[in-house]
Amino acid sequence: MNMRKWLWNTLAAIALLSLAASCAKDDPFVKKWHGNKGNHTPGREQTEETRSVMILFSEGYNSLSYDLQKNIQQLHEGYVPYDRREQDVILVFSHHTEKGSYTTPVTPVLFKIAKNKDGAIIQDTIKAYPEIKNTCSAECVNTVLKDILDLFPAKKYGLVYSSHASGWLPEGYYADPSKYEGGGMVFWSKKAPSAEDGGFSYVQSPAEDSFPRVKSVGQCVNGAVGHEMTIQEFTQALPMKFEYILFDACLMGCVETAYELKDKCDYYVGSPTEVLSQGFFYETLAQHLLQEGGEQGVKAVCEDYFDFYAKQSGECRSATISMIDCRKIEAVAQAAKDIFETHRSELGAIKASRIQGYFRFDRHYFYDLGAIIDACSPSPEQKQAFSKAMGESIVYLAATERFIGITINSYSGLSSYLPVAGSEYLNNFYRDLQWNKATSLVK
């Protein structure tokens, strides 16, 4: 495993250097990824509102830096549009570490991947953001997306967000719950414990060297200080509606995140479990999202992702994925509310150990939504209404039999918080989520 990682890092470094050299010959405005000291490229023309823009938010100023850079290189191997007004657009917002250092400043950049007139792939730097130190913030997301709206007006936009993540949880909670729970004496606030620059004390997420690495909204690490966003902050930062939002990140296939973003996208994709660090199958990503587009294109991304991991062996054969039509998720909330309200005692008596979980390292905040509903013993009419709503909202779902030690016996496609397995701190935070306001899961 170490030899494979070393070999890939070496090849990736050579590829990046070769690309930078070739791009500089093709276009004088193409800069090294973090080398553009200016703002907008001189002479850039505005586009017409006739095209689709695929945005990859590659937040890798963390332990995933090499993996995320490799994903960008894999985009080059698939469909790449020409650098013309009538062509679709691939944009990447990139922030990665320099040689794995969390203390070496690296300027975040927005660049476009396209083919020049000779068919060679270029990475054209659109804008550098030296003033942004914390790229995992609502302010950063909002700033970059507003720039994209201004510079690349289009018929429709799609967002792929790639980084670490921890579902609906408060920022920093997944890494070290004990710092929040405080031995049972919790004075709750909506913000994580503060460090000198407004973040939280960074603790590396649990890991085992014998297992594949995982991507476990967003994570930016500056020295010993971590930064994350809550799903509420992320949602409020989005200045436009997207055709799709795809999370190439851990634990984002929860009903709470999908529901929070229901008014910001038509289609939502996430994994109820963690995601192996290699992530999506990027070689075909742009082909599906730009050339095919719509429900068919997004579904094809999910199919390629699952098929890739289903062909692996051992612990690398680990994947869960779900695609949600957010325009139909309200019916799921209404059906769930009816069950939670009329079966409150059954909900409170659920044995967490009997419910399908999607977590490791005792991070017991993600259980199968369908299994929770079944454990509430709904009436046949309630069960039918819930199943119908889920069937219409979930466009695609797939799961391997196991995910790195987790046996998957039942899979409804979405995870959920289970209050009896939670805490008062989490209950207080959870009450502000849109899903809870709609369903009253936590009273």
Legacy VTK file of the C-alpha trace (Angstrom):
# vtk DataFile Version 3.0
C-alpha trace
ASCII
DATASET POLYDATA
POINTS 443 float
0.000 0.000 0.000
2.832 2.413 0.927
4.722 1.548 -2.257
1.597 2.124 -4.358
1.014 5.474 -2.696
4.640 6.522 -3.215
4.541 5.488 -6.870
1.311 7.362 -7.546
2.567 10.531 -5.790
5.701 10.473 -7.937
3.780 9.980 -11.184
1.251 12.664 -10.215
4.002 15.183 -9.569
5.587 14.474 -12.958
2.209 14.783 -14.673
1.479 18.125 -13.046
4.839 19.556 -14.037
4.433 18.335 -17.614
0.958 19.828 -17.856
2.068 23.202 -16.555
4.877 23.330 -19.122
2.678 22.358 -22.073
-0.081 24.798 -21.090
2.318 27.705 -20.904
3.251 27.147 -24.554
-0.337 26.972 -25.734
-1.736 30.010 -23.968
0.193 32.887 -22.329
-2.615 33.372 -19.788
-2.339 29.838 -18.413
-0.455 29.935 -15.142
0.783 27.337 -12.714
-2.112 26.347 -10.440
-1.149 28.633 -7.552
1.046 31.067 -9.429
-1.451 33.646 -10.679
-0.910 36.807 -8.650
-3.583 38.787 -10.462
-7.323 38.519 -10.688
-9.143 38.107 -14.009
-7.347 36.925 -17.111
-6.938 39.914 -19.497
-9.240 39.983 -22.498
-11.581 37.240 -21.299
-14.941 37.313 -23.069
-18.249 36.829 -21.325
-20.213 33.755 -22.296
-23.801 33.585 -23.427
-26.506 32.015 -21.315
-26.783 28.937 -23.505
-24.366 26.494 -21.973
-23.926 24.243 -18.955
-21.229 24.806 -16.351
-19.863 21.917 -14.291
-18.120 23.128 -11.121
-15.730 20.946 -9.135
-15.069 22.340 -5.671
-11.854 20.525 -4.765
-11.241 21.316 -1.089
-8.016 19.463 -0.423
-6.129 21.524 2.119
-6.260 18.418 4.288
-5.186 14.757 4.211
-6.939 14.202 0.838
-4.762 16.622 -1.119
-3.004 14.042 -3.325
-6.179 12.098 -4.016
-8.072 15.219 -5.061
-5.274 16.361 -7.346
-5.335 12.949 -8.965
-9.091 13.328 -9.518
-8.457 16.551 -11.429
-5.949 14.773 -13.641
-8.522 12.054 -14.279
-10.905 14.702 -15.634
-8.372 15.298 -18.409
-8.746 11.687 -19.541
-12.452 12.045 -20.277
-14.641 14.501 -22.146
-13.170 18.009 -22.180
-14.944 20.751 -24.181
-13.113 23.163 -26.460
-12.367 26.684 -25.256
-15.099 28.324 -27.313
-18.135 30.466 -26.522
-20.611 27.820 -27.637
-19.005 25.032 -25.627
-19.928 23.823 -22.141
-17.537 24.689 -19.340
-15.585 22.711 -16.705
-14.478 24.883 -13.780
-12.383 23.783 -10.809
-11.913 25.660 -7.559
-8.748 24.184 -6.146
-7.100 24.420 -2.734
-4.570 21.704 -1.934
-1.620 21.410 0.393
1.974 21.876 -0.677
3.769 18.574 -0.033
1.254 17.690 2.658
2.103 20.681 4.854
-0.719 22.266 6.845
1.394 25.344 7.616
2.628 26.301 4.129
0.203 28.869 2.657
-1.201 27.964 -0.767
-3.263 30.397 -2.820
-6.657 28.977 -3.813
-7.472 29.335 -7.517
-10.374 29.003 -9.903
-9.411 27.557 -13.288
-11.062 26.231 -16.404
-10.220 22.902 -18.017
-10.632 23.031 -21.794
-9.067 22.063 -25.103
-7.256 24.675 -27.148
-7.557 24.954 -30.928
-4.992 22.167 -31.368
-6.889 19.789 -29.088
-4.397 20.014 -26.228
-5.839 20.235 -22.717
-5.174 23.490 -20.891
-5.806 24.675 -17.348
-6.625 28.351 -17.700
-6.428 30.248 -14.421
-9.489 32.464 -14.078
-8.871 34.007 -10.687
-6.618 33.625 -7.664
-7.842 34.202 -4.119
-4.806 35.099 -1.972
-7.068 36.882 0.523
-9.004 33.709 1.380
-7.245 31.761 4.122
-10.114 29.457 5.060
-11.592 27.908 1.927
-13.949 25.730 3.936
-16.275 28.551 4.833
-19.615 29.881 3.664
-17.916 33.144 2.722
-15.485 31.367 0.396
-18.175 29.242 -1.262
-20.385 32.272 -1.799
-17.549 34.429 -3.177
-16.346 31.848 -5.680
-19.826 30.951 -6.919
-20.757 34.610 -7.356
-17.610 35.071 -9.443
-18.657 32.104 -11.579
-22.118 33.592 -12.064
-20.532 36.851 -13.174
-17.850 35.400 -15.443
-19.722 32.395 -16.820
-23.442 33.116 -17.231
-25.049 29.863 -18.317
-28.312 28.078 -18.828
-27.632 25.696 -15.944
-25.007 24.924 -13.340
-23.966 21.752 -11.556
-21.781 21.343 -8.476
-19.483 18.484 -7.477
-18.092 18.995 -3.973
-15.065 16.884 -3.082
-13.465 16.872 0.367
-13.857 15.376 3.808
-17.337 15.596 5.309
-19.407 14.387 8.229
-23.012 14.652 7.108
-25.329 16.859 9.154
-23.116 17.002 12.260
-21.884 20.260 13.851
-18.479 21.385 12.594
-15.651 19.526 14.311
-17.922 17.097 16.169
-17.052 13.962 14.206
-13.316 14.283 14.828
-13.602 14.563 18.609
-17.131 14.319 20.128
-15.776 14.395 23.692
-14.755 18.044 23.353
-18.372 18.913 22.648
-20.120 16.617 25.080
-17.937 17.728 27.974
-18.489 14.692 30.127
-22.230 15.157 30.099
-22.306 18.810 31.233
-22.961 20.512 27.919
-23.589 24.211 27.390
-24.834 24.121 23.822
-24.086 26.663 21.103
-24.484 26.532 17.347
-20.782 27.105 16.765
-17.909 24.718 17.360
-15.419 25.405 20.169
-13.264 28.288 18.985
-9.537 28.403 18.447
-7.373 31.472 17.927
-8.499 32.078 14.342
-12.117 30.983 14.747
-11.726 27.278 13.991
-11.650 24.261 16.281
-8.787 22.229 17.659
-8.014 19.827 14.845
-7.904 16.104 15.566
-7.262 13.673 12.716
-10.279 11.461 12.136
-9.905 7.816 13.208
-8.090 5.568 10.758
-6.616 2.119 10.471
-3.622 1.614 8.194
-4.853 -1.811 7.104
-8.015 -0.313 5.589
-8.407 1.895 2.490
-8.417 5.605 3.257
-11.731 7.469 3.235
-13.043 11.009 2.663
-14.129 11.669 6.181
-19.204 19.594 4.698
-15.518 20.175 3.762
-12.366 20.442 5.788
-9.561 22.998 5.705
-6.685 22.520 8.131
-4.369 25.394 9.031
-1.639 24.130 11.310
-3.426 22.492 14.257
-6.670 24.326 13.610
-9.485 22.837 11.532
-12.339 24.527 9.709
-15.608 22.980 8.591
-19.072 24.151 7.580
-22.436 23.043 8.837
-24.892 21.973 6.164
-26.971 25.058 7.030
-24.023 27.380 6.371
-23.207 25.611 3.121
-26.802 25.828 1.911
-27.141 29.512 2.738
-23.905 30.256 0.874
-25.207 28.987 -2.475
-26.221 32.003 -4.628
-27.952 29.994 -7.360
-29.938 26.837 -7.913
-28.105 23.870 -9.419
-29.259 21.113 -11.692
-27.347 18.722 -9.425
-25.191 18.746 -6.300
-22.947 15.696 -5.971
-20.972 15.111 -2.784
-17.791 13.122 -3.307
-17.360 13.001 0.445
-18.164 10.821 3.433
-21.540 10.364 5.085
-23.445 12.879 2.940
-26.150 10.412 1.909
-28.276 11.385 4.899
-31.838 12.612 4.646
-30.935 15.692 6.681
-28.463 17.050 4.093
-30.619 16.124 1.102
-33.624 17.881 2.627
-31.601 20.944 3.642
-30.537 21.375 -0.001
-33.885 20.493 -1.599
-34.501 24.052 -2.810
-30.939 24.448 -4.127
-30.826 21.577 -6.627
-32.990 19.214 -8.646
-30.816 16.161 -8.027
-28.732 15.306 -4.968
-26.113 12.547 -4.731
-24.422 11.301 -1.585
-23.134 8.214 0.216
-24.722 7.090 3.515
-21.399 5.473 4.462
-17.937 6.900 4.082
-16.333 7.165 0.629
-12.995 5.615 -0.286
-10.381 8.287 -0.956
-10.293 7.597 -4.707
-13.831 8.937 -4.864
-15.967 9.193 -7.992
-15.014 7.778 -11.379
-13.763 11.083 -12.781
-12.813 9.793 -16.231
-16.480 9.781 -17.288
-17.797 12.507 -14.976
-17.892 15.405 -17.451
-19.209 13.198 -20.248
-22.228 12.236 -18.159
-22.896 15.620 -16.576
-22.297 17.802 -19.635
-22.893 15.676 -22.733
-25.776 13.591 -21.381
-27.015 15.889 -18.639
-30.245 15.793 -16.684
-31.465 12.815 -14.719
-29.837 10.353 -17.111
-26.407 11.940 -16.769
-26.455 12.156 -12.981
-27.693 8.587 -12.702
-24.859 7.430 -14.992
-22.321 9.022 -12.621
-23.779 6.973 -9.775
-23.742 3.800 -11.861
-20.099 4.270 -12.875
-19.134 4.944 -9.269
-20.813 1.820 -7.951
-19.701 -0.416 -10.827
-16.073 0.611 -10.302
-16.016 -0.382 -6.626
-18.216 -3.434 -7.092
-15.471 -4.884 -9.308
-12.818 -4.491 -6.605
-11.868 -7.109 -4.028
-11.414 -7.195 -0.279
-12.077 -4.011 1.672
-11.767 -1.970 -1.533
-15.085 -3.470 -2.601
-16.917 -0.898 -0.514
-19.471 1.588 -1.824
-22.894 3.017 -1.151
-24.538 5.652 -3.326
-27.943 7.283 -3.681
-29.463 9.805 -6.072
-32.395 11.892 -4.832
-34.898 13.911 -6.845
-35.195 16.820 -4.431
-38.415 17.995 -6.070
-40.125 14.920 -4.615
-38.519 14.670 -1.189
-41.220 16.701 0.567
-43.539 13.687 0.393
-40.900 11.657 2.277
-40.876 14.253 5.046
-44.663 14.300 5.325
-44.889 10.503 5.475
-42.115 10.354 8.087
-43.750 13.073 10.190
-47.013 11.149 10.308
-45.173 8.083 11.597
-42.978 9.934 14.118
-45.931 11.854 15.551
-48.219 8.831 15.961
-45.547 6.365 17.097
-43.537 8.507 19.501
-43.282 5.801 22.140
-42.067 3.193 19.638
-39.497 5.688 18.320
-38.172 6.223 21.817
-37.966 2.478 22.504
-35.888 1.562 19.451
-32.816 -0.573 20.157
-30.039 1.094 18.157
-28.103 -2.167 17.963
-30.917 -3.656 15.875
-30.946 -0.842 13.299
-28.712 -0.845 10.234
-25.849 1.564 10.854
-23.451 3.166 8.376
-20.710 4.273 10.762
-17.385 3.091 12.170
-15.317 4.011 15.256
-18.506 4.336 17.340
-19.567 7.472 15.433
-23.175 6.362 15.900
-25.019 9.210 14.175
-26.002 7.569 10.883
-28.650 4.830 10.740
-30.794 3.577 7.890
-33.910 5.723 7.549
-36.054 2.876 6.253
-35.021 0.644 9.158
-35.914 3.370 11.651
-39.348 3.739 10.089
-39.926 -0.029 10.229
-38.915 -0.099 13.905
-41.622 2.471 14.646
-44.232 -0.158 13.662
-46.236 2.102 11.330
-49.700 1.104 10.152
-49.939 -0.565 6.730
-51.265 2.705 5.291
-48.400 4.713 6.807
-45.833 2.197 5.614
-47.275 2.274 2.108
-47.240 6.083 1.996
-43.622 6.209 3.172
-42.468 3.503 0.736
-44.249 5.236 -2.141
-42.627 8.582 -1.304
-39.164 7.027 -1.031
-39.623 5.120 -4.279
-40.542 8.293 -6.155
-37.836 10.457 -4.593
-34.893 8.057 -4.809
-33.898 7.735 -8.466
-30.970 5.362 -7.898
-29.512 3.464 -4.950
-26.878 0.777 -4.674
-24.701 -0.738 -1.964
-22.103 -3.479 -1.706
-22.747 -6.215 0.849
-20.135 -4.699 3.154
-18.357 -1.384 3.613
-14.983 -1.721 5.354
-16.248 -3.994 8.089
-19.856 -2.782 8.106
-22.295 -5.488 7.042
-25.141 -3.962 5.037
-28.251 -6.086 5.521
-30.810 -3.415 4.654
-30.401 -0.319 2.511
-33.152 2.237 1.946
-30.814 4.741 0.294
-30.741 7.387 3.040
-29.334 7.530 6.539
-30.820 9.404 9.493
-30.068 10.468 13.019
-31.525 8.155 15.685
-32.297 10.191 18.821
-32.025 7.255 21.242
-28.417 6.795 20.092
-27.591 10.508 20.263
-27.188 13.096 22.983
-28.827 16.255 24.282
-26.094 18.297 22.610
-26.872 16.765 19.230
-30.622 16.990 19.849
-30.295 20.732 20.411
-28.311 21.176 17.223
-30.643 18.889 15.303
-33.741 20.921 16.139
-32.547 23.687 13.806
-32.281 21.390 10.770
-35.006 21.774 8.157
-35.644 18.014 8.183
-36.436 18.103 11.882
-38.652 21.149 11.498
-40.601 19.243 8.841
-40.806 15.892 10.639
-40.415 16.552 14.399
-38.045 13.600 14.750
-36.542 15.356 17.775
-39.111 17.149 19.903
LINES 2 445
216 0 1 2 3 4 5 6 7 8 9 10 11 12 13 14 15 16 17 18 19 20 21 22 23 24 25 26 27 28 29 30 31 32 33 34 35 36 37 38 39 40 41 42 43 44 45 46 47 48 49 50 51 52 53 54 55 56 57 58 59 60 61 62 63 64 65 66 67 68 69 70 71 72 73 74 75 76 77 78 79 80 81 82 83 84 85 86 87 88 89 90 91 92 93 94 95 96 97 98 99 100 101 102 103 104 105 106 107 108 109 110 111 112 113 114 115 116 117 118 119 120 121 122 123 124 125 126 127 128 129 130 131 132 133 134 135 136 137 138 139 140 141 142 143 144 145 146 147 148 149 150 151 152 153 154 155 156 157 158 159 160 161 162 163 164 165 166 167 168 169 170 171 172 173 174 175 176 177 178 179 180 181 182 183 184 185 186 187 188 189 190 191 192 193 194 195 196 197 198 199 200 201 202 203 204 205 206 207 208 209 210 211 212 213 214 215
227 216 217 218 219 220 221 222 223 224 225 226 227 228 229 230 231 232 233 234 235 236 237 238 239 240 241 242 243 244 245 246 247 248 249 250 251 252 253 254 255 256 257 258 259 260 261 262 263 264 265 266 267 268 269 270 271 272 273 274 275 276 277 278 279 280 281 282 283 284 285 286 287 288 289 290 291 292 293 294 295 296 297 298 299 300 301 302 303 304 305 306 307 308 309 310 311 312 313 314 315 316 317 318 319 320 321 322 323 324 325 326 327 328 329 330 331 332 333 334 335 336 337 338 339 340 341 342 343 344 345 346 347 348 349 350 351 352 353 354 355 356 357 358 359 360 361 362 363 364 365 366 367 368 369 370 371 372 373 374 375 376 377 378 379 380 381 382 383 384 385 386 387 388 389 390 391 392 393 394 395 396 397 398 399 400 401 402 403 404 405 406 407 408 409 410 411 412 413 414 415 416 417 418 419 420 421 422 423 424 425 426 427 428 429 430 431 432 433 434 435 436 437 438 439 440 441 442
